[in-house]
């Protein structure tokens, strides 16, 4: 790689100054490096107004990142602009010879980066992209015949066979921090109001690199029990690091190293979840049509007959199925949903309410603070049986049995549905079976205080099977 007198490093979904591949390459191939982050209007202008947890998380993380860069003698310029225009313009203003950044694998990001690269090249500048948000990207993990994986288990075997300490090494940014340069002018960090958003409640997930460290330190002691505890939403079994993974306030290499070093079934299961993340990124890279359509095109023939009223009831936690409604209250009030619950509510929307999975995916995209296109799309298509390595179409989650299995005492349900707090455990997962006298004793009237089920699961299951069989026959 060429060496440069002056470069620009563009932070995107990698909001940390430690173990950052792109920043390391910028520092080691430049005499002086300016740093920038752009609140991209191409993204922000499409978001609903009001409070947005993701924008707030990013802003708070940038405050910490700027302080960390300043402590190393550098600075962070923060802009609110169209990134595809602002980056080439700033590079020209700074007389930067090159722009460094970390790769992004989403179709819209690839289009943006192509536009930036073209604009830079026109002015005689270069764009260098590094791999940072995944362990393996693009074509790094292939079948023995050189093909692309579309099934997870053989991909995981190949991933584990290839990974080694070199792939997981940390990039020593601090060693070269003396090359960080302050900007010519300090733009400051825009307030949420200046970005067009409202202040909201204090975040449930602490932002920044320090927030990631706190969560990981807490999870490290629980990792051994991850396999057994991860499916129970009332238990603190997962890492809660998904938001930090999404915005890069933690290094994926550091997490994978920790899982390999700890060993044991819990660590192995957690590492498997990190591998799923790589898997979905490479699927999106090779099959960008899956971002907006069925990976398995034979299911394009399905015309989902779901009702708008049922979709609204699902969004507003009014389905009459407690585990579904409690999960939807969780996402609506916190911006987070437990992974097991994501599978349950997705299966329910598609195979009980017969609503197109894309409507649910879009709703999650608007609500989740950890929204990541590759993982969100992959998860929804898995549940809808339209994806590359999907749940077989004939396996349909029963929301009652899922509730009984993964929230047996109803602790999660009662937390988010306090109107059911006094319902006896034997009725909690299917309250419509509760006799009138039991309802009276629990201080609840079904149909008034809590809705009756909006569909019959057994009936809808047969309708879903018929839809898939018809599409497969066609």
LINMONOR-V556467 format. One record per run of one state. SS is the DSSP state (H for helix, E for strand, C for the rest). FROM is the first residue (numbers start at 0). LEN is the number of residues. Records with the same first field share a line. If there is no record, write none. Layout:
SS: FROM-LEN + FROM-LEN
This chain:
C: 0-3 + 11-9 + 28-1 + 44-5 + 50-2 + 71-4 + 81-1 + 93-4 + 102-4 + 122-3 + 130-21 + 162-10 + 180-11 + 195-1 + 197-10 + 220-2 + 229-12 + 247-4 + 262-1 + 286-1 + 291-5 + 301-6 + 315-6 + 334-4 + 352-4 + 367-5 + 384-14 + 406-4 + 416-1 + 420-4 + 428-2 + 433-2 + 442-3 + 446-3 + 450-6 + 473-1
E: 3-8 + 29-11 + 49-1 + 75-6 + 97-5 + 125-5 + 179-1 + 196-1 + 445-1 + 449-1
H: 20-8 + 40-4 + 52-19 + 82-11 + 106-16 + 151-11 + 172-7 + 191-4 + 207-13 + 222-7 + 241-6 + 251-11 + 263-23 + 287-4 + 296-5 + 307-8 + 321-13 + 338-14 + 356-11 + 372-12 + 398-8 + 410-6 + 417-3 + 424-4 + 430-3 + 435-7 + 456-17
